[in-house]
Amino acid sequence: MSASLPKNQEFLLPASNLFIALSLLVALLLNWLPWQGIWLALRPDFVALVALYWCIHKPYRVGIGVAWLVGIFADVANASLFGQHALAYSVLAFGGIVLHRRVQMFDLRQQTLQVFPVLLLAYAVYAAVHWQLHGYVAWEYFAGSVVSALLWAPLTLLLQALRRPRAEAEL
């Protein structure tokens, strides 16, 4: 396999189960970064981005079950309501799987516009759970979905670069 693939065949890049698991683990660790003040409202959901990436690019290997399991880990790690992230990531995975062929048709700039409503829906699930528990919704929380959508292109480029086959040294 050559090191440069045509644009329409980027989805054919290989990805091992170990690489997928490690990328989700790194995303969980990035979600633990300490955010304060206004940055807390602008905080992107790295796990949602990585899970959505894998649901779009490898929908037969990463699906709703994997997203739900990662969401349970995120709930435990964040000490949040048990099942909140699992529900949001499951909805996100469903959207990613349903739209995976459509999203792959576009370039990265246009993919961002396609991915934003899916991320917004996941944040709406968080808001609905918060509303049920506390009786109000903090609308500035939705700013995180905008930041997450803006990080779609850099995350996609990073994961595709890490998935590319390396040129082997010639003897």
Secondary structure, DSSP 8 states (H G I E B T S, - for coil): --S---GGGGGG----HHHHHHHHHHHHHHHTS---THHHHT---HHHHHHHHHHHH-TTTS-HHHHHHHHHHHHHHHT--TTHHHHHHHHHHHHHHHTHHHHHHS-HHHHHHHHHHHHHHHHHHHHHHHHHHHS---GGGGHHHHHHHHTHHHHHHHHHHHHS-------
